[in-house]
Amino acid sequence: MDTYKIPVIAIDGPSASGKGTIAQLVAKKLGFHYLDSGALYRLVALKTMQSHTDIHNTDQLAEIARNLNVVFKNEDIYLDGTIVTDAIRAEQCGLLASQIAAHPQVREALTDRQRAFCQPPGLVTDGRDMGSVIFPDAILKIFLTASAEVRAQRRYKQLKEKGINANISDLLQDIKKRDERDSNRSIAPLQQGADAQLLDTTSLTISQAQDAVLSWYNVISAKNPRLDK
Ligand code: CDP
């Protein structure tokens, strides 16, 4: 019996910690698939705004999550056939996503969709509960973080580059608010699991953070030759 197991690298962490950037680079380097799970919550938030759905109507929110008509193609994300790659990055969308993500029915409705990304030769994914809930068997789990101040600066730079106006102190407040909500919710809270490696990137460059993840993965795959198939 072939015991080949699709390797999953799960990178969880708080808002603007850089987990998406690192996860994408690592996926590219290893030739693995990539799942940005936060994008799914942002898409539900965008659709909720577009359809003027009451954010307390959990049945309807779950319905939106279940029926999301989304296509990830190259670097772009399509919702109902329209490119929303930049639209979902707005802070307003992130804040609403974090409110919506606290509803168990919404999380449940997105579970299978996330697991479907686990395809050979492997998957790198980032979010809040990738290692704890969606891919508990991931062979490498990382809790990637940085100080709130550094995260606010990174988010500021990212928004500026997209031509979106932003204010550092507002961003810092938003980040703290989101940390608080994501860490204290009763379902799938953001926290470092006992089986996750801590990667604090406060004073690391992107390439140093990427190398840290790759070297952990190399150690694991050297011990598990079946992963390298
Ligand atoms: O990029 P950033 O870290 O700011 O946010 P994101 O990863 O795009 O996620 C947006 C929001 O979705 C987060 O604040 C979380 O509340 C929620 N989320 C979640 O609950 N579980 C995930 N696996 C990913 C995101």
Boltz pocket constraint, residues with backbone or C-beta under 6 A from the ligand:
constraints:
  - pocket:
      binder: B
      contacts: [[A, 13], [A, 14], [A, 15], [A, 16], [A, 17], [A, 20], [A, 37], [A, 38], [A, 39], [A, 41], [A, 42], [A, 94], [A, 97], [A, 98], [A, 99], [A, 101], [A, 102], [A, 126], [A, 127], [A, 128], [A, 129], [A, 130], [A, 178], [A, 182], [A, 188]]
      max_distance: 6.0
